[in-house]
Amino acid sequence: MHQSALGGMIIDCKTTHLAGDAAFWSAALGYDTIAEEGTGYTPLKVPSGRPYIEVQQVDHDSRVHLDIKTTDLEAEVQRLERLGAKRIKRIRDWWVMAAPSGHRFCVVLLRKHQNIGRMHTWQPSSDHVPVPITESLLKRFDTPDEVRLFEKGRFECIHLGTMTLGRATYEPGWKWSRDVGAALGQTHCSVEHTGMVLQGHAVAAYDDGRIDHLTQGTLFYIPPVAHDSWVVGDEPYVSIHFGGAEHYAT
């Protein structure tokens, strides 16, 4: 059994001026570029949990190709071969393949902690249909699947079936724009949040002057608009996130 999903879209450019082509696609799609000098690639800053977009300098004609990310490279390549795809060339940790239509695409091994969103689970006897989850899953935040650390706080994630749940723990004095956003090059958070406060007091502050007070027992929904947040008082703040955890602090 293995997993796979659409990983990203690669914009192949036959060009001698990659920066200019990347600037066009950045403006066209509304995502900033991420500087990676000398690699032949210019990634766009797409939010975590969504397929990535990269602009690549190539020698062949300009085109667009897709990357399929997988937890088991050989198992996924064999699955696609049974669907009619053909292997073209192995390059480090990925295969270039051709679909029955002739379209080229890549099958790439998923990196540890890389988040591309929901993935399909496959088993050899059921290649065409994702395998439904039929067994119960029991997990605790004491042993999270992922921990995102930042100044004066931590965000622990648990992957439960098709959901990602989060537990935020912030120390007194924590502020999103300074302790999380600064490292991401952002002044405001724009992630959508749905959750419940377990302990402490924090606020969500919006550009239009609105402030939401989040206190123990409060169930909250924060829309995906620019906002800052900080802890109020001398008590640590703890909340559970039912929605938005996969994109938070990434």
C-alpha positions as CSV (number, residue, x, y, z in Angstrom):
1,M,0.0,0.0,0.0
2,H,1.3,3.5,-0.8
3,Q,0.1,7.0,-1.3
4,S,0.3,9.6,-4.1
5,A,-1.2,12.8,-5.3
6,L,-0.7,15.7,-7.6
7,G,2.4,17.4,-6.2
8,G,2.8,20.4,-8.4
9,M,2.9,22.1,-11.8
10,I,6.2,22.8,-13.5
11,I,6.3,25.6,-16.1
12,D,9.1,24.6,-18.5
13,C,10.6,27.7,-20.3
14,K,13.0,27.5,-23.1
15,T,14.7,30.8,-22.2
16,T,18.0,32.5,-21.4
17,H,16.2,34.9,-19.0
18,L,14.6,32.7,-16.3
19,A,14.1,35.6,-13.9
20,G,12.0,37.5,-16.5
21,D,9.8,34.5,-17.2
22,A,9.4,33.7,-13.5
23,A,8.4,37.4,-12.9
24,F,5.7,37.0,-15.6
25,W,4.2,33.9,-14.0
26,S,4.5,35.4,-10.5
27,A,2.4,38.5,-11.6
28,A,0.0,36.3,-13.6
29,L,-0.8,33.9,-10.8
30,G,-0.4,36.3,-7.9
31,Y,2.4,34.4,-6.0
32,D,5.8,35.8,-5.1
33,T,8.9,34.1,-6.3
34,I,11.4,32.4,-4.1
35,A,15.0,33.1,-5.0
36,E,17.1,30.0,-5.7
37,E,20.1,31.2,-7.7
38,G,21.8,28.8,-10.0
39,T,19.4,25.9,-9.7
40,G,17.5,26.4,-13.0
41,Y,14.3,26.6,-11.0
42,T,12.3,29.5,-9.5
43,P,9.5,28.3,-7.2
44,L,6.5,30.4,-6.6
45,K,5.4,31.0,-3.0
46,V,2.2,28.8,-2.9
47,P,0.6,28.2,0.5
48,S,1.5,24.9,2.2
49,G,-0.9,22.0,1.5
50,R,-1.5,23.0,-2.1
51,P,0.3,21.8,-5.3
52,Y,3.5,23.7,-5.8
53,I,4.3,25.8,-8.9
54,E,7.9,26.1,-10.3
55,V,9.3,27.9,-13.3
56,Q,12.1,25.8,-14.9
57,Q,14.7,26.6,-17.5
58,V,14.8,23.9,-20.1
59,D,16.5,23.1,-23.5
60,H,13.3,21.6,-25.1
61,D,10.3,23.5,-26.3
62,S,8.3,25.4,-23.6
63,R,5.5,23.5,-22.1
64,V,3.9,22.7,-18.7
65,H,4.2,19.3,-17.0
66,L,2.8,17.9,-13.8
67,D,4.6,16.2,-10.8
68,I,3.0,13.3,-9.0
69,K,4.3,13.0,-5.5
70,T,4.4,9.6,-3.9
71,T,5.5,7.8,-0.7
72,D,6.8,4.8,-2.7
73,L,8.5,5.7,-6.1
74,E,8.6,2.2,-7.6
75,A,5.1,1.2,-6.5
76,E,3.6,4.4,-8.0
77,V,5.6,4.0,-11.2
78,Q,4.4,0.4,-11.6
79,R,0.8,1.5,-10.8
80,L,1.0,4.1,-13.6
81,E,2.5,1.6,-16.0
82,R,-0.5,-0.7,-15.4
83,L,-2.6,2.3,-16.5
84,G,-0.7,2.6,-19.7
85,A,2.2,5.1,-18.9
86,K,5.8,4.4,-19.9
87,R,9.1,5.1,-18.2
88,I,11.3,7.5,-20.1
89,K,14.2,8.4,-17.8
90,R,15.3,8.0,-14.1
91,I,16.8,11.2,-12.6
92,R,17.9,11.1,-8.9
93,D,14.7,10.5,-6.9
94,W,12.2,10.8,-9.7
95,W,11.1,9.2,-12.9
96,V,10.1,11.0,-16.1
97,M,7.2,9.2,-17.6
98,A,4.9,9.5,-20.6
99,A,1.1,9.2,-20.4
100,P,-0.7,7.2,-23.1
101,S,-1.5,10.5,-24.7
102,G,2.2,11.3,-25.0
103,H,2.2,14.0,-22.3
104,R,5.4,13.9,-20.2
105,F,5.1,14.1,-16.4
106,C,7.3,13.3,-13.4
107,V,6.8,10.9,-10.5
108,V,8.7,12.3,-7.5
109,L,9.4,10.8,-4.1
110,L,7.7,12.8,-1.3
111,R,10.1,14.5,1.0
112,K,9.8,14.0,4.7
113,H,7.5,16.6,6.3
114,Q,6.5,17.9,2.8
115,N,2.8,18.9,2.9
116,I,0.9,18.8,-0.5
117,G,-2.5,18.2,1.0
118,R,-4.7,15.1,0.9
119,M,-3.2,12.1,-0.8
120,H,-4.8,9.0,-2.3
121,T,-4.0,5.6,-0.7
122,W,-3.5,2.7,-3.2
123,Q,-3.0,-1.0,-2.9
124,P,-2.0,-3.3,-5.9
125,S,-5.4,-5.0,-6.1
126,S,-7.3,-1.7,-6.4
127,D,-5.2,0.6,-8.5
128,H,-8.1,2.6,-10.0
129,V,-9.9,3.4,-6.8
130,P,-8.5,5.0,-3.6
131,V,-8.7,2.7,-0.6
132,P,-11.3,3.8,1.9
133,I,-10.2,3.9,5.5
134,T,-12.1,1.1,7.3
135,E,-10.1,0.9,10.6
136,S,-10.4,3.3,13.5
137,L,-7.6,5.7,14.3
138,L,-6.7,6.7,17.9
139,K,-4.1,9.4,18.4
140,R,-3.1,11.9,21.1
141,F,-1.4,15.3,21.0
142,D,1.1,13.9,23.5
143,T,2.7,12.2,20.5
144,P,1.9,14.4,17.5
145,D,2.7,13.5,13.9
146,E,4.4,16.9,13.3
147,V,5.6,19.8,15.5
148,R,6.1,23.4,14.1
149,L,8.3,25.4,16.5
150,F,8.6,29.2,16.6
151,E,9.5,31.9,19.1
152,K,7.4,31.6,22.3
153,G,5.2,28.8,20.9
154,R,4.6,25.6,19.2
155,F,2.0,24.1,16.9
156,E,1.4,20.3,17.0
157,C,-0.3,18.5,14.2
158,I,-2.1,15.2,14.1
159,H,-3.2,13.6,10.7
160,L,-6.4,11.8,11.4
161,G,-7.9,10.1,8.3
162,T,-8.4,12.9,5.8
163,M,-8.1,15.7,8.4
164,T,-5.2,17.6,10.0
165,L,-5.9,18.8,13.5
166,G,-3.7,21.2,15.4
167,R,-2.9,22.2,19.0
168,A,-1.5,25.7,19.4
169,T,0.5,26.6,22.6
170,Y,1.7,30.2,23.0
171,E,3.6,31.7,25.9
172,P,2.7,35.1,27.5
173,G,4.1,37.8,25.2
174,W,3.6,35.8,22.0
175,K,2.6,37.7,18.9
176,W,2.0,36.2,15.5
177,S,3.5,39.0,13.4
178,R,6.7,39.0,15.4
179,D,7.1,35.3,16.4
180,V,5.7,33.5,13.4
181,G,5.2,35.9,10.5
182,A,8.7,37.5,10.6
183,A,10.4,34.2,9.8
184,L,7.9,33.7,6.9
185,G,8.4,37.2,5.6
186,Q,4.7,38.0,6.4
187,T,3.2,40.8,8.5
188,H,-0.3,39.2,8.8
189,C,-1.7,35.7,8.9
190,S,-4.3,34.9,6.2
191,V,-5.0,31.3,7.2
192,E,-8.7,30.4,7.9
193,H,-9.0,29.0,11.4
194,T,-11.8,27.0,13.1
195,G,-11.1,25.9,16.7
196,M,-11.7,26.0,20.4
197,V,-9.8,27.7,23.2
198,L,-8.7,25.3,26.0
199,Q,-6.8,27.8,28.2
200,G,-5.8,31.4,28.4
201,H,-6.7,34.5,26.4
202,A,-5.7,35.8,23.0
203,V,-7.0,38.2,20.4
204,A,-7.4,38.2,16.7
205,A,-7.0,41.7,15.3
206,Y,-8.1,42.8,11.8
207,D,-6.9,45.6,9.6
208,D,-10.3,47.3,9.8
209,G,-10.0,47.7,13.6
210,R,-12.1,44.7,14.7
211,I,-10.8,42.6,17.5
212,D,-12.0,39.2,18.6
213,H,-11.3,38.0,22.1
214,L,-10.6,34.3,22.3
215,T,-11.0,33.0,25.9
216,Q,-11.3,29.6,27.5
217,G,-14.3,27.6,26.1
218,T,-14.7,29.9,23.1
219,L,-15.4,28.2,19.8
220,F,-14.0,30.4,17.0
221,Y,-14.0,30.9,13.3
222,I,-11.4,33.3,11.9
223,P,-11.9,34.1,8.2
224,P,-9.1,33.9,5.6
225,V,-8.4,37.7,5.7
226,A,-5.3,39.5,7.0
227,H,-5.1,39.5,10.8
228,D,-2.6,39.5,13.6
229,S,-2.9,37.7,16.9
230,W,-1.3,37.9,20.4
231,V,-1.6,36.5,23.9
232,V,-3.2,38.6,26.6
233,G,-2.1,38.4,30.2
234,D,0.4,36.2,32.0
235,E,-1.2,32.8,31.3
236,P,-0.2,30.5,28.4
237,Y,-2.8,30.2,25.7
238,V,-3.8,26.8,24.3
239,S,-6.3,26.1,21.5
240,I,-7.4,23.2,19.3
241,H,-7.7,23.8,15.6
242,F,-10.2,21.8,13.6
243,G,-9.7,23.7,10.4
244,G,-6.7,25.4,8.8
245,A,-4.1,23.4,10.7
246,E,-2.4,22.1,7.6
247,H,-1.5,25.6,6.4
248,Y,-0.6,27.3,9.7
249,A,2.9,28.6,10.4
250,T,4.2,27.3,7.0
